[in-house]
Amino acid sequence: MVIHSVKTSQGTEVANPPISRFLFDDTRFAIVWLVVRVLLGIAWVQAGLHKLNDPAWMETGAALKGFWAGIVNPAQPKTAFPWYGGFIQSMLDSGSYVWFAKLVTFGELLVGIALILGAFVGIAAFFGAFMNWNYIMAGTASTNPLLLVAGILLILAWKTAGYWGADRILLPLLGTPWSRRAEASSPQGVSTSAAN
């Protein structure tokens, strides 16, 4: 795999600063990411469990319908972005709240469980951050900005955030899609480990 890195006019490669490498690549900092991801995971599991036993979420979707109706209320719209309000209105008009309420509930639970177990932390954090972004777009502040920042940090620390968890086994076992592509495209007997 050819890496096109940023270089100075003298040809020196511009590397990440040592603090960045320590925070996001060094397993010595993994204990901090363990605390962050478990706390974030607990928040997601609590949010999902609250909805799991509520018929307004799991049967009728009435809870989500009410939330969406509040977002697009013409008297006092909560979203600052008309295109997002239009998207929510189309979901409301099509009755999507019935199935989408279940998707939100199980999504919150799965993200939380994956983060607590330390399994596929970068992927779980991405979907959690995506949900937080949508809640913020809908005009709900609450703890969502803080949870979004924690999710983004876990995405950046994906290699070490699950070191004290299932990713310690999963990442070496499964590898990454881009490393498998590099191995498949290299001539037989030529190592690509230096490029990764």
Buried (B, 14 or more C-beta within 10 A) or exposed (E): EEEEEEEEEEEEEEEEEEEEEEBBEBEEBBEBBBEBBBEBBEBBBEBBBEBBEBEBBBEBBBBBBEBBEBBBEEEEBBBEEEEBBEBBBEBBEEEBBBEBBBEBBBBBBBBBBBBBBBBBBBEBBBBBBBBBBBBBBBBBEEEBEEBBEBBBBBBBBBBBBBBBBBBBEBBEEEEEEEBEEBBEEEEEEEEBEEEE
